[in-house]
């Protein structure tokens, strides 16, 4: 499959406004967040074409928008102060020396819980098993991969998790001694859904994304993320990077929080595309998410993640996230998992892929735009300091509560 090349001719590492926005931007209802220096706090915005419009006077948080009966219809008719040109705000977001007197983009969600679903594609499921068996040792992974694929195969996407066929496969694998906790959540009845980060900790586009300095085997995870209201209704979608430390998780699945939840390790954006008559869950089920990694060492990697190859339906994952068994009064964003599990050698044969500092990661989809981040050590990324108390205090000071 051919991976589409970026649009536009901008030379900035974080790309152009044309790349960041959906192909059909004029027919999209797009909401996001900016940091507004004039009020020393965040504001929800609507992006229409090149214009960024502040709607905080009507909806002080993105959460409030998502709780509406018809968010897209309401937002589409809203007006408000013009903040500026989207391209200029994007450029200020990614600038090496940001002008802190001018606005910049933030992650497009605020009070929503940050959740992620794992092992929803057979290819990544097999890679999780390999991590487990290699105990985080990248050098062992290639040999284990060859033997695993010979045992169970890779074409499992048509197998319905929790089905009688899946149970028969489980029985066979147990008898063969290759059963794994990752296969359990991959083909068993219960999905893996975990907390990716804390509320307000996500980063947006054109800023660094973090991996721990001690990690020697890690990768991006390009994903579609659903935005879910407190009722469980899916109201929109965005792009996400569920950064993973394969060596840490491979040592023990109980280390998942350390592998997944670190400073700047959850990237979302650039914007939320709200569901309307043009874009809804059926479109999401058919999306293709493209990944490009460009390293300062000249390394290039390209891949495509096809949503049609998910082993679990997105709506079914949301039902496992939220319902009578578990409530999220401010809603949630749920990253749906990835089929991307890089095995392309970077430095020497058999060593596979791992990030290096200053890798540029582009996650793109024509319907959702492009999320771009530069890889840094989590310890060196901007610290997460603006929490829920800060947000409530700021909104109260502005008379928006």
Secondary structure, 3 states (H helix, E strand, C coil): CCCCCCCCCCCCCCCCHHHHCCCCHHHCCEEEEEEECCCCEEEEEEEECCEEEECCCCCCCHHHHHCCCCHHHHHHCCCCCEEEEHHHHHHHHHCCCCCCCCCEEECCCCCCEEEEEECCEHHHHHHHHHHHHHCCCHHHHHHHHHHHHHHHCCCCCCCCCCCHHHHHHHHHHHHHCCCCHHHHHHHCCCCEEEEEECCCCCECCCEEEEECCCCCCEECCEEEEEEECCCCCEEEEEEEEECEEHHHHHHCHHHHHHHHCCCCCEEEEEEEEECCCCCCHHHHHCCEEEEEEECCCCCEEEEEEEHHHECCCHHHHHHHHCECCECCCCCEEEECCCCCCCCCCCCCCCCCCCCCCCCEEEEEECCCEEEEEEEEEHHHCCCCCCCHHHHHHHHHHCCCC
